[in-house]
């Protein structure tokens, strides 16, 4: 397969762990230069050092909470001033918080998911897209979810945020016609990352049960699919990939230890 990422600059939000970290590793190995942002700057700097040592590319890191619009504005102004306009944006920052019936939902969990998964994606995209248009093109990949296709019990607001990511991706694609900016989405099913620990507020035992009895996707599996999307020829726009573990056929059908 031809490598079209050599020398490209790729911005990854939520780049300190999970899918974001795996994407950083995969793209750096392909010769891309990276801009990584996340709230945990210490983890980003540790990742930066390892990537530079292994792959010798340029890796710039920034502390950023995508929920903070003013912080995003300052961040985008800085990368524009430093002539670090990305060729590719991976809107990866996102989370699930809580698993409750709608009528028992936690307001803080709801705000956290809506502000990160929807508003965070809007904040970054709205400010980066004009830079891409001015540069003559680019590629945006929004990280969606199987949860954006099927609502499952107690998923309610998280489901709603991922349905929104799907709608926003389709809307972006239409509005950016003629600009040279492509828009894609990657929609994973069960992936073993920190995701479930965050959802269960640090309860590792509850998080581990999510993945019992079957082999979930790894973050590297998803990163490989994202690589396929962004490595496509310029005339090809892969609008979405829905990727699940073999054991997971939809949000309800998961084969655990040979039983669904």
URBEL-V981471 format. One record per backbone hydrogen bond with DSSP energy under -1.0 kcal/mol. CO is the residue of the C=O (numbers start at 1). NH is the residue of the N-H. If there is no record, write none. Layout:
# URBEL-V981471
co: [CO:CO]
nh: [NH:NH]
This chain:
# URBEL-V981471
co: [5:8:9:9:10:11:12:17:18:19:20:21:22:23:24:25:27:28:31:33:34:35:36:37:37:38:39:40:41:42:43:44:45:46:47:48:49:50:51:52:58:60:62:65:67:68:69:70:71:72:73:74:75:76:77:78:79:80:87:88:89:90:90:91:101:102:106:107:108:109:110:111:112:113:114:114:118:119:120:121:122:123:124:125:128:129:130:131:132:133:138:139:140:141:142:145:146:146:152:155:155:156:157:158:159:160:161:162:163:164:165:166:167:168:169:170:171:172:174:176:180:182:184:185:186:187:188:190:191:194:195:196:197:198:199:200:202:203:204:205:208:209:213:217:218:219:220:221:222:223:224:225:226:227:233:237:241:243:245:247:253:256:259]
nh: [8:33:87:88:35:90:37:21:22:23:24:25:26:27:28:29:32:31:7:10:60:12:62:14:15:64:41:44:45:46:47:48:49:50:51:52:53:54:55:56:34:36:38:68:69:72:73:74:75:76:77:78:79:80:81:82:84:83:139:11:141:13:92:143:104:105:110:111:112:113:114:115:116:117:118:119:122:123:124:125:126:127:128:129:132:133:134:135:137:136:182:89:184:91:186:148:149:150:155:158:159:160:161:162:163:164:165:166:167:168:169:170:171:172:173:174:175:176:177:179:138:140:142:241:144:243:146:217:193:198:199:200:202:201:98:203:204:207:208:209:211:212:257:192:222:223:224:225:226:227:228:229:230:231:236:239:187:189:248:255:249:259:256]
